[in-house]
Amino acid sequence: MTRTTRRTHRAGRTGRTLRVAGAGAAALLALSACSSSDDDSSTGSDSPASGSSSGKLSGTVTVFAAASLKESFTTLGKEFEKEHPGTKVTFSFGGSDSLAAGITGGAPADVFASASPRTMEIVTDAGDASGTPATFVRNQLQIATLPGNPDKIASLKDLTRSSLKVVLCDKEVPCGAAAQKALGAGKLKLTPVSYEQDVKAALTKVELKEADAAVVYKTDVHAAGDKVEGVEFPESADAINDYPIVQLKNAQNTGAAKAFIALAQSADGQKVLTGAGFLKP
């Protein structure tokens, strides 16, 4: 074989080697792209916020809400689960200040609905809210008396009678703070037989006939049905509470959290809330 022939032969082998290497690299790139696509699809389907690659909601959404929202939010929770099959709404109801303390202490929750801006500030000031809270309803106070109003209570001033056993919410919770504001507007002093941890506890005292009257929300009188009787008083107009709602920073199910808040603010949600006695924002 001549020197020229050997150079030609080596060049041919080099060309074939480069072609084979190029084909192999192309195959590896194609395989890598396929693998990356599969991984992205899998991540999307497992995300608790999206539920699936199509954006369908799934999983549990945990809502911390003021005690006065119990009946209406329970109804909204059922509607939410019906609208989004595969989801579950769990609630923790109680005094807004206790719930706020739980959130800032690390309690896992996706949404917080408070009975006052002041208690919402506990959460926002701690940096535990995602976004700006929005007022979605308001609530007004009412006097709850025994059925038939046997003590003939007709005004907030009547509650100052020494013969009556009156219950108020604790001053630290929104219903208690509102009651103090209403009493201040009427320039009245009232010493209750007890201060209760939330509005439901105060109302229960009347339902069980352990108290003659309690200052609670109109929504709670409505929810109690014929177990109590409601008495309106003008000073309540000076103590109307705004109810803010917000998604929490450490929410585990952000998609469902946003959707639940949207439901509470929607026309359908507002219909349920106003039907329970809440005022529009």
Secondary structure, 3 states (H helix, E strand, C coil): CCHHHHHHHHHHHHHHHHHHHHHHHHHHHHHHHHHHHHHHHHHHHHCCCCCCCCCCCCEEEEEEEEHHHHHHHHHHHHHHHHHCCCEEEEEEEECHHHHHHHHHCCCCCCEEECCCHHHHHHHHHCCCEEEEEEEEEEECEEEEECCCCCCCCCCCHHHHCCCCCEEEECCCCHHHHHHHHHHHHCCCCCCCCEEECCHHHHHHHHHCCCCCEEEEEHHHHHHHHHHCEEECCHHHHHCCEEEEEEEECCCCCHHHHHHHHHHHHCHHHHHHHHHCCCECC
